[in-house]
């Protein structure tokens, strides 16, 4: 079974954030090595620096290719992708150089996943400001990975043991949400959710719930008509294609039932509609996974936490969960292919 472990590439994230230290803290867990072969894509000197604040006794080993790793707990295999001056890299202080390096880790991981050299990608946190500073005009990991893998149709899922939410719109102002949802977009999100639950989570005939946009699901048009004009027709379209989907439901009651296990995922109309209930119960162990990409990608569900970077206080729980989920998705995807 050990030889069947998928290689999971883990990008180090922002070199000035908590990514390096949570990597070392997470890779102390021997269970991760039972599930997969973790390969860090990052900077050895920065990880050596992070060893001090994380009080880590792990050995660090540079490798030239994924198949050269030892993949045993106690020794971190690193595909060295930058050579930053660790004396000039300060915790919580991103620079053009660190921004370029963190984007480079993601690009390399994506390319290796597309070519089949690794089975999945897990990303440690990056910072949008640092990306912009380095000249990369993406809103985040998702858009970068979509461009790198030449993917037009994708969706963001936040997943935990009790709740999974998928977003129709992501990082846009609340005032623009009603204008940005459409029958086609809502239907597409339902379908990509259903396919991913089957292919990567191993769920047969998944049951998807759809959240309404307006209070009380519009109350027959009294509080808004998007449910009648857009969301309900989108649900009907998805049903006609064989998807098991219900709604639209008022969000103030829907998440109670979802957490009780009535649905396998909830499709939400906008960012905070899904992330507020999700983070209420999965703040430390939530996982961000991108649906629709030709590669498997999971991520921590938090940012770079510049304020505590280098203090050794960062919690690796979300990263541990992301690595476990990536390994499981890789195995399910392989089973579905065969």
C-alpha positions in Angstrom: 0.0 0.0 0.0 2.9 2.4 0.7 3.9 2.3 -3.0 0.4 3.3 -4.0 0.5 6.6 -2.0 -0.2 9.5 -4.4 2.5 12.3 -4.5 0.9 15.5 -3.2 2.7 18.7 -4.0 2.4 21.3 -1.3 3.3 24.9 -2.2 5.1 26.9 0.6 2.9 30.0 0.1 4.1 33.5 0.9 7.7 33.2 2.3 6.9 36.0 4.8 3.7 34.5 6.1 2.8 31.5 8.2 3.0 29.0 5.3 6.6 27.8 6.0 5.9 27.2 9.7 2.5 25.5 9.3 4.1 23.2 6.7 6.7 22.0 9.2 4.1 21.6 11.9 1.7 19.7 9.7 4.4 17.3 8.4 5.1 16.1 11.9 1.9 14.1 11.5 2.8 10.5 10.5 -0.7 9.8 9.3 -0.1 12.1 6.4 2.7 9.9 5.2 0.4 6.9 5.4 -2.0 8.6 3.1 0.3 10.2 0.6 3.9 11.3 -0.3 4.1 15.0 0.6 6.4 17.0 -1.6 7.0 20.6 -0.6 7.6 23.1 -3.4 9.4 26.1 -1.9 12.6 27.5 -0.5 14.9 25.4 1.7 16.6 28.4 3.4 13.2 29.9 4.4 12.1 26.6 5.8 15.4 26.3 7.7 14.5 29.7 9.2 11.0 28.6 10.0 12.3 25.5 11.8 13.5 27.9 14.6 10.2 29.5 15.2 8.3 26.2 14.9 10.8 24.5 17.2 10.9 21.7 14.6 13.4 18.9 14.6 12.5 17.7 11.1 15.3 17.1 8.6 15.0 19.0 5.3 16.1 17.3 2.0 16.3 19.0 -1.4 15.2 16.8 -4.3 15.5 17.4 -8.1 12.3 15.6 -9.1 9.1 14.2 -7.4 10.3 10.6 -7.8 13.5 11.3 -5.9 11.8 11.9 -2.5 12.2 9.5 0.4 8.7 10.3 1.7 9.1 9.2 5.3 7.9 11.1 8.4 10.8 13.0 9.9 12.3 14.1 6.7 10.7 16.9 4.5 11.3 16.4 0.8 11.6 19.9 -0.9 11.6 20.6 -4.6 13.6 23.8 -4.3 12.0 26.5 -6.4 13.6 29.7 -5.1 16.8 30.7 -3.4 15.8 33.8 -1.4 18.3 35.6 0.9 16.9 34.5 4.2 18.5 37.5 6.0 16.5 39.9 3.9 13.2 38.0 4.2 11.4 39.4 7.2 8.2 37.8 8.7 5.1 39.8 7.7 7.0 42.0 5.2 6.4 40.9 1.6 8.6 42.1 -1.2 8.7 41.9 -5.0 11.1 39.0 -4.7 9.0 37.0 -2.2 5.9 37.7 -4.3 7.5 36.4 -7.4 8.7 33.3 -5.5 5.3 32.4 -4.1 3.7 32.7 -7.6 6.5 30.5 -8.9 5.7 27.7 -6.4 2.1 27.6 -7.6 3.0 27.7 -11.3 5.5 24.8 -10.9 3.0 22.7 -8.9 0.3 23.3 -11.5 2.6 22.3 -14.3 3.7 19.1 -12.6 0.1 18.1 -11.8 -1.0 18.7 -15.4 1.9 16.5 -16.7 1.0 13.8 -14.1 4.2 14.1 -12.1 2.2 14.7 -9.0 -1.3 13.6 -8.2 -2.6 16.7 -6.5 -1.7 20.2 -5.4 -2.1 21.7 -1.9 -1.5 25.4 -1.5 -0.4 27.3 1.6 -1.6 30.8 1.9 -0.6 33.7 -0.4 -1.4 37.4 -0.2 -3.1 39.3 -3.0 -1.2 42.5 -2.2 2.1 40.6 -2.5 1.0 39.2 -5.9 0.1 42.7 -7.1 3.4 44.0 -5.8 5.2 41.4 -7.9 3.3 42.3 -11.0 0.7 39.4 -11.1 -2.8 40.7 -11.4 -4.8 37.8 -10.1 -7.5 37.8 -7.4 -5.9 34.8 -5.8 -4.9 31.2 -6.3 -8.0 30.1 -8.1 -7.6 32.5 -11.0 -3.9 31.8 -11.3 -4.5 28.0 -11.4 -7.3 28.4 -13.9 -5.1 30.4 -16.3 -2.2 27.9 -15.8 -4.4 24.9 -16.6 -6.3 26.7 -19.3 -9.6 26.3 -17.5 -12.6 28.6 -18.0 -15.2 26.8 -15.9 -14.4 26.4 -12.2 -15.9 27.0 -8.8 -14.8 27.4 -5.2 -15.8 24.8 -2.6 -15.2 25.1 1.1 -15.4 21.7 2.6 -15.4 20.1 6.0 -16.7 17.0 7.7 -20.1 18.6 8.5 -20.6 21.1 5.6 -19.6 21.8 2.0 -20.5 25.1 0.3 -19.9 26.1 -3.3 -20.1 29.7 -4.5 -21.8 31.0 -7.6 -20.1 34.4 -7.2 -16.9 34.9 -5.3 -15.0 38.1 -4.7 -17.3 40.8 -5.9 -19.2 43.7 -4.0 -22.4 42.6 -2.5 -24.3 45.3 -4.5 -23.3 43.5 -7.7 -24.4 40.0 -6.8 -27.9 40.2 -8.1 -26.7 41.4 -11.5 -24.0 38.7 -11.7 -26.1 35.6 -11.1 -27.9 34.1 -14.1 -29.8 30.9 -14.9 -26.8 29.6 -16.8 -24.3 30.4 -14.0 -26.3 28.9 -11.2 -27.1 25.8 -13.3 -23.4 25.4 -14.1 -22.4 25.7 -10.5 -24.9 23.0 -9.5 -23.6 20.7 -12.2 -19.9 21.2 -11.5 -20.7 20.5 -7.8 -22.6 17.3 -8.6 -19.9 16.0 -10.8 -17.1 16.8 -8.3 -18.9 15.2 -5.4 -19.2 12.0 -7.5 -15.7 12.0 -9.0 -13.6 13.4 -6.2 -15.5 12.7 -3.0 -16.9 9.3 -3.9 -20.5 10.2 -3.3 -23.1 8.3 -5.4 -26.0 10.5 -6.6 -25.1 13.5 -4.4 -28.0 15.6 -3.1 -27.4 19.3 -3.6 -29.3 22.2 -1.9 -29.5 25.7 -3.4 -29.7 28.8 -1.2 -32.0 31.6 -2.1 -30.6 35.1 -2.6 -33.4 37.1 -0.8 -34.9 36.8 2.7 -37.6 34.0 2.9 -36.6 33.0 -0.7 -38.2 36.2 -1.9 -41.6 35.4 -0.3 -43.3 35.0 -3.7 -41.7 38.2 -5.1 -42.3 40.5 -2.2 -38.6 40.7 -1.2 -37.1 40.1 -4.6 -37.8 38.0 -7.7 -34.4 36.4 -8.4 -35.7 33.1 -7.0 -38.6 33.0 -9.6 -36.7 34.4 -12.5 -33.2 32.9 -12.1 -32.6 30.4 -9.3 -35.7 28.1 -9.7 -35.4 27.8 -13.5 -31.7 27.0 -13.0 -32.6 24.2 -10.6 -35.1 22.9 -13.1 -32.4 22.9 -15.8 -30.1 20.9 -13.6 -32.8 18.4 -12.7 -33.5 17.8 -16.4 -29.9 16.7 -16.8 -30.2 14.2 -14.0 -28.8 16.1 -11.0 -30.4 15.6 -7.5 -31.0 19.1 -6.4 -33.5 20.9 -4.2 -34.3 24.6 -3.4 -34.1 27.5 -3.5 -34.3 27.5 0.3 -34.1 30.4 2.7 -30.5 30.5 4.0 -31.6 31.2 7.6 -32.9 27.6 7.8 -31.0 25.8 5.1 -27.7 25.6 6.8 -29.2 24.0 9.9 -30.5 21.1 7.8 -27.3 20.9 5.8 -25.2 20.6 9.0 -27.5 17.8 10.1 -26.5 15.8 7.0 -29.6 16.3 4.8 -27.5 17.5 1.8 -24.0 16.7 0.5 -23.3 20.4 -0.5 -25.0 23.8 -0.6 -24.7 26.1 -3.6 -24.6 29.7 -2.4 -25.2 32.9 -4.3 -22.3 34.9 -2.8 -19.2 34.8 -0.7 -20.4 35.6 2.8 -23.6 33.7 2.5 -21.6 30.5 2.4 -18.5 31.3 4.3 -20.1 32.7 7.5 -21.9 29.5 8.4 -19.0 27.4 7.1 -16.4 29.2 9.3 -18.7 29.1 12.3 -18.1 25.3 12.4 -15.0 24.7 10.4 -12.8 27.7 11.3 -9.7 25.6 12.1 -10.2 22.6 9.9 -11.9 24.0 6.8 -10.5 23.3 3.3 -10.8 25.3 0.1 -10.9 23.1 -3.0 -11.3 24.3 -6.6 -13.8 22.4 -8.6 -13.6 22.1 -12.4 -9.9 22.2 -12.8 -8.2 19.3 -14.7 -6.0 18.9 -11.6 -6.9 18.3 -7.9 -6.2 21.4 -5.8 -7.0 21.9 -2.1 -5.9 24.8 0.1 -5.9 26.1 3.6 -9.0 28.2 4.5 -7.1 31.1 5.9 -4.6 33.8 4.9 -1.0 34.6 5.5 -1.6 35.9 9.1 1.3 38.4 8.9 0.6 39.5 12.4 1.7 36.1 13.9 4.1 34.9 11.2 7.4 33.8 12.8 6.0 33.4 16.3 5.3 29.7 16.2 1.6 30.3 17.2 0.0 29.4 13.8 -2.4 26.5 13.8 -1.6 23.8 11.1 -5.1 22.2 11.4 -6.4 23.5 8.1 -3.3 22.4 6.2 -3.4 18.9 7.7 -7.1 18.7 6.6 -6.2 20.0 3.1 -3.5 17.4 2.6 -5.7 14.6 3.8 -8.5 15.8 1.4 -6.1 16.1 -1.6 -4.9 12.5 -1.0 -8.4 11.2 -0.7 -9.5 13.1 -3.8 -6.5 11.7 -5.7 -7.5 8.2 -4.8 -11.2 8.7 -5.7 -10.3 10.2 -9.0 -8.0 7.3 -9.8 -10.8 4.8 -8.9 -13.3 6.7 -11.1 -10.9 6.6 -14.0 -10.4 2.8 -13.7 
